[in-house]
Structure formats: C-alpha cells, structure tokens
Amino acid sequence: MPQRIRSKFGVTTLEDISALILQSHDLNETLRNIVALIAKRMQTEVCSIYLLDNDNETLVLRATKGLSRRAVGKVSMKIGEGLTGMAAQNRRAVAIQEPEQHPRYRYFKETGEEKYHSFLGIPLIDRNAPLGVIVLQTREKRLFSKEEISTLTTIAFQTTSVVVTARLLDRLNQKEEEAGRVARELEAARRVLSGQPENETESYSLVVRGLVAYPGVAAGPANILEERLGLSDILDEGTVDIPAELKRLDEALEKARIQTIFLEKQVAERLGANEAAIFHTHLMILEDRGFMERLNEGIRGGHSAPYVVEKVIAEYLAAFNKMDDPYLRERAADMEDIGRRLLTCLLGGDGPGLILKQAGILVARQILPSDMASLDHTRVTGIVTESGEKNSHAVIMAKSLGIPALVGVKGALKHIAPDDALILDANSGTLYINPGETIVEEYRRLQEDQDREQTRLEEYRDRPAVTADGVAITLRANIGLVSDVPVALRNGADGVGLYRTEFPYMTRSEFPDRDDQYQLYRKVIEGFAGQPVTIRTLDIGGDKALPYFQHPKEDNPFMGWRSVRVSLDNREIFRTQIEAILMAGVHGPVKMLFPMISCVDELLACKEVVFEAAANLRREGIEFTDNVPLGIMIEVPAAVVMIRRLAQEVEFFSLGTNDLIQYLLAADRNNPLVSKYYDPLHPAVLRVLNKVNRTAEELGKGVCVCGEMSSDPANLLAMLGMGIREFSLPAPFIPRTKAFLQRVNLDTARQACQAVLELDSAADIRRHLKNIVAGIDNN
C-alpha cells in the first residue's frame, strides 16, 4: 500500500482525493474533479485519465483537463500501444521529454497533443493487473522529480480504489435490479396460476400499540434498523464447501466496501468531512491484503466464513485491548465496527442500519444516541422501538427534530418486515402494519387535519412568546447537532438554552481537537446571529458512550462515573473543550453550563479549569472572550440542598428536569419496569422546582428549565405559576407553546400552582392541571 505522504503542494494527498469523492455524485464526475485537481497541483497544462474497457484490453480516455473534451470516450488504444499503453503494460511510471520522438509515441488528431513536450504516465494497478493510466503533459520540457512521481503514485492508488468501488457498486445494482425483475415475474406467474387478478395485492393488517414519545402521525415504508451483530457465539459448520465460502467472503467484502463508501458520503453530507473520515480508514482495512489473507486462510483451513470473521476480528480485538496506546484502542473500535458490518453482509443483512435507502418509518429494538447522530434525519418520518425508553437521549433527539415516535412496541421486529406499509399514530399510541384501504383513507384525512394544524401554528413561529396578559416568556431550543440549528430557527427559538455537545463526539473516531470544536461551536453561535447560546460541557456516561473512550463496566452507570466527574478526571480533554468555547465566544453571546454538579468543590474545580484555559489562550495570543457567564445544571438532589452556596459561584441555573426527576424519585427513566414512577408531576418534583426558582429570584440568579417537562402544557402551566419565565425545549414544540401562552393569563397559572403545591397525589395534580388546560383550550 503506498505510503501516505505530505507533498509540497500543501495538503495530504489522500485527504484531497477523499474530499473529491465526497463532492462527487458518480464516477465520471469524480474523475473530472481528480484531473482538475492534479493539473492544478502539479502545474501542468494537461492531466488525463484512461481506464480499461470491459474487454480488459482497450484503454479509453475517460476524463481530461487540457485536451479537447470531445475526445473523451472516443480516443482509445490497446494495452502496450502508445506511451499510455506502455505505462499500463509495464505497470510502472513512464516519464519522457519530447514524447513525439519516442518510437512508441502515437498521435491522435482529436487531442492536439503535438504541442506538449513532456509526458508522465502513472499506471493504475488493481491486484497487480492494469486498470488505467493517469497522464500528465506540459508545453515546456519538464523533468518530473521523484517526489512528484511518488505523489502521483499515491493519487493513482486512491483513484484505483474509487474506480474499483464504483464498478462494484454498478455490478451490485445490476444484480439487485435483475433479482427484483425475476421476483416480479415469478409473483405475476403465481397470481395467474392462482387465478388472482394482477392488480389485486395481498395484504394483512395488524395493529400494535406502544407508548407515545413524541406525538404526530406518519405513514410510509418500514426501514428496519438491524440489531448490531455481536462478535461471539457464531458456531462453526461441520462440513464446509471451501470454494463456496471463499466466494461468499469475497462477495461480502465487496458489499461491505460499497456500504463503507455510502457511509462516508452520508455522514460527510450531514456532519462534515472530518466526521466521515473514519470510514475512509475502514475502507483501507477492508482492502488490506494481510487482513483478507487471514480470512482466506481460515476458510481454507475448513471453517465457515462467518466463523472465520468472528475469530479473526476477535484476535485483533484481543491484541489491541492489551495495549495502553490510545491509537491502538481506536483501531480496536474500528475493527469491531468493520467486523459487524462484514458479518451483516455474510449473514444476509441489507447492510448497516445507518444507511436508509428510502424515506420512511424507522423500526428498531433500540436506538442509541450515536445512531440518531449519524442517521439522515430527512429520511426518518417516524420512529418505532421495542424498548420502552421514553426519555432516552435518542428519543430526546427525535423530539428535537419533531419526529413522531412510539416506544415500547412489543414484538415490532417480529411482525414488521422491510418495506412493509406502516401508519404510525403517535397521538393514540397505535401502529398499523399493512393497513387496509379503509384505515389508509381515514388516516389520510387525519394527516390533512394535522397539516392544517401545522399551517395554523406556522403563524406563531415569528411571533414573540407572550401570555394573554402581556408578560414576555423566553423560549429557547435544545439542540445536539449543527443540523438542529435551522430546525430551531424555523420554529422561532430565542437562541439555545441547552447545546448538548456530546452528540457530535459520538459521530467521531476520536476526541475532536480544539480547532474542530471551535469551528463547530462557531457555526452554532453564528447561526443564531446575536441570540444567546448556552453550551453544556461534555456529558457522557449513562446511555451516552463514546466508542473510542474506554468506560468502566458499572452496575448503575447513571449514578456512576459520568458527566462532570469524567471531565474533571480527564482535565486535558475538559480544558480543550473549554478553550474552544472561550474562543467561539468572540462570535456571539455564549454561556457555559456544567452538568451534574453535586457540591461546591466540583464547581470550584470546574472554574479552576476555566481559569487555566483562559491563561493558555492568553499565553498563545489567541483571541477569546473572558466574560462567559457560568452556570450549573440542577439535576442532582444534593445541588438543591446546596443551592444557596452554589449560587455564590455562578450567574445562572439550568433545571435539568430529565435527570432531576429520576434522581429525586429513584426511577431510572430508561427502565420500563419503573417508568410509571418517573413522573414530572410528582408533588416532590414540583416542590423542588418551586424551591429552586424562589431561591434564584431572591439571589438574583437566572433560571431556565431545560428538560422535556416544559413541552407539556399542564407542566408548563404549573411552572409559569411558580414564576419561571425561561424555558428550553425541543424546537418543534415552540410554535404550539407560543399559541398556548397567548391564551394563558398568569393569574390563572399562579392560582393553579398554589393549588397543586398543596396536593399530595400526582394523579390529583395531573387531573387539576389538565382540567384548567382544557378550559383554556375551549375558550
């Protein structure tokens, strides 16, 4: 494999070509971009790419910068013919001055090459066989240096990978189209033999139910998010057809490479080239001769392909995990990811669940936060999960995007097949599988009603959030990714009340460096154009793990080593993030928020890291802001008890109701066995919120409620009555919240709050508040 080199032309060659792949839509466009880049970097008048035709004998001009474009597809030669054919035949670079004088020179009148006085041909080689040639030509005589030829050899290697992958993709698509055609013909024949009319479609209708995580209605085909395949307990087969298993492995490797290219492009389009770069590394591993040979040797030893993949990947993981080097731990995570993808291909899966072939309803046993960070949200119209994690961070992200979601749908994966027609009614908690026409028509009318309601709410997006008696309320957005910014702006958010910075970490292969984080935060801050952005420092642990950061196995991770505890035990990582936030603060108003603070010592330690970060930036002469307001999340009962002392060290509080409720009530919000105990209207919860707000008002500290609690009108009514005036919630809830506020009189809210604070039953509190909300809605 050619060595990655940094040429004098400025940037790493592989990074250049990788970026071109991500910017291109097909092979021809990629080749055109490559020749333009090479001609510019090498300062040559001409760069052309010739590729071997299907006959494996003829080189055809496929792209050029400098020659006539009319020659593309027309100029061709046999291997060994002309200087270009000689480079392919000899499988080595050909560098010649005054090429017209060379006996192997061949002239094509379509190209007008007689005016060029130097020639460099670099062969494209795949598995020791010629694939094509990159040709450079200049008007002046030029002797290409060893460094330039080495650089071009690196580019040639990368171009070969692009061409091979594109051709594999074409071949796979052709096979799938042919399989689909045969299946349709067989189905038509079956209908004729059974006497069934050709236009009559078989269907069955099944109704299942779940818990509403985010309301709404969605219809579309099922996209099945396959369960991750574990790398264990794959049994070996007694008798193995070795040639068949070798072919099976080869086809699975081809498919895994294609899926990796898809993943790279998809993640790059959504999150950026840096986040997608890890998949380029995966592609290199999948093409590594040593890796492939170990797999082939295992099969030749009499074992099945899945067994060999499991065994070889496990050996890599065992070796890597013995190392303390962070780089090797990163490679271990890569190998596990690659192994799972390859096993999916071997065992008949459609590929990694993160690739959605069509817009539709996502169905999964469980959706991890890293899944939601990587998914193309524009293709997810609804979410259905078997697990009952109604308040998991993945569901919270779905809420921030306004995606209807049902959780706790038992047996969903058993009953639903890929592409099944689904109707998701996340208002009533119902999922229809392959519904009949009557149900389809009814929900078509329901969808029209929902669309009219959305149109009605749109008028509130640009209006200020004001109560019926004229009191201004601040409604900010919770966000987790840069792609959430336009969603928040479209819904009329007053800036960001909670930026969960851990989600971008989840899409990477390593901790982002300071500049990467600075650029990310800057995009968010500039996106809100002068409106404040509250950035919460890294909050990992619990249900938010980083694949490249080794986390200890804990019996109760939500009450273990997580959040600010991890940050303070890894001060270098913590300081790097804080430096990036301080740097980004020059681009707009920023607040810094520390999560899960439980005592004054932790807060003082955090402030010490802030001072260190500022000192570092000042010493380096880097511009930053030194007046970022500091705040803490109130989400641990100890912080409520220590509220007065903590207030002396910060400018504001954020009430993180999601965690505060679970810690206060000892009810894991992700555990369906105790989900009934997780209740935002528990009298203890309301009294704690009231206490925190009263103390903050007395001490002149700002308060913002950042959890999901404020998205419910009954909860919001109680908190308005307490005197809370700032809320941060999933952006799609903002227009409907503004509409509700315009009908609420604060005297009504205060009276409701006083009444429920005297009640001792959550059921009585809920009944009382919902009756008042119903009265408001009917007026």
Number of C-alpha atoms within 10 A of each C-alpha: 9 12 10 14 14 13 15 12 13 9 11 14 19 20 16 15 21 19 16 18 22 20 16 15 11 10 17 14 14 21 23 19 19 24 22 18 17 21 21 15 13 17 14 18 16 23 27 25 28 28 23 22 15 8 7 14 15 19 28 21 23 22 27 26 22 20 18 13 15 11 19 19 13 11 16 20 17 18 21 17 18 16 24 29 27 21 26 30 17 13 19 16 22 18 21 20 19 17 20 19 10 12 9 14 15 16 11 11 10 14 15 13 20 13 12 19 18 21 24 26 28 27 32 30 19 14 7 8 13 23 22 34 30 28 25 27 28 21 16 14 14 17 13 15 10 9 13 15 17 18 23 24 21 21 23 21 18 19 24 21 17 19 20 16 21 17 13 17 18 12 12 16 12 12 12 12 12 12 12 12 12 12 12 12 12 12 13 16 13 13 16 12 9 9 9 13 10 12 8 8 8 7 12 8 13 14 13 15 19 23 20 22 26 23 18 20 25 23 20 19 20 24 27 24 23 18 14 13 14 12 17 10 8 14 11 14 13 8 9 16 13 18 11 13 20 19 13 17 25 17 16 21 20 20 22 26 26 20 24 25 21 16 22 25 24 21 24 20 15 18 20 14 19 17 22 25 20 18 23 19 15 21 20 14 17 21 16 12 13 11 14 16 11 14 25 21 13 19 24 17 12 17 23 25 29 25 20 22 26 22 18 17 21 18 12 15 19 12 13 20 17 10 12 9 10 15 12 17 21 18 19 23 18 20 21 18 17 21 24 21 24 27 25 23 23 23 13 9 13 17 22 21 20 21 20 19 10 14 17 23 28 23 25 22 21 20 22 16 23 22 16 20 24 23 18 18 17 11 16 21 20 30 25 30 26 19 21 24 23 23 19 22 21 22 25 24 22 22 23 23 21 19 25 25 30 33 28 22 23 16 13 23 19 7 12 18 15 14 15 18 19 24 25 28 25 26 16 15 22 19 24 19 23 21 19 13 10 9 13 16 12 10 18 16 11 14 17 11 12 14 13 12 12 13 11 13 17 17 11 19 20 14 12 17 24 19 19 13 13 13 13 14 18 18 29 28 31 30 28 19 20 18 15 19 22 14 19 26 17 15 21 24 30 23 26 28 28 28 23 19 21 22 26 20 21 23 22 20 21 17 17 17 12 18 15 14 23 21 15 19 26 19 15 25 27 15 17 20 13 14 16 17 28 25 25 21 21 23 21 24 20 18 15 20 20 21 20 21 15 11 15 10 9 11 8 10 14 20 12 15 19 21 21 23 17 18 21 16 11 11 14 13 17 20 23 21 26 26 27 23 28 25 24 26 24 16 18 18 21 25 22 23 24 24 23 24 22 22 17 17 11 16 21 13 13 22 16 13 19 23 15 15 22 22 13 15 17 13 9 9 9 11 14 19 18 14 11 18 14 21 26 25 25 27 24 22 19 15 21 19 15 13 20 15 12 22 19 11 15 17 19 21 25 25 23 23 23 20 22 24 28 22 19 18 17 12 19 21 24 20 16 16 11 12 17 10 16 22 18 21 22 21 19 18 19 21 16 17 20 20 16 20 24 16 15 19 14 10 13 12 16 17 24 22 28 26 23 21 22 25 20 11 18 23 20 21 25 28 25 25 20 24 17 21 18 20 30 29 28 29 28 22 21 27 26 19 21 23 20 20 25 17 17 20 19 20 12 15 23 17 13 22 23 13 14 22 16 11 14 12 14 18 13 15 24 16 14 16 23 16 12 16 18 12 10 15 11 8 6
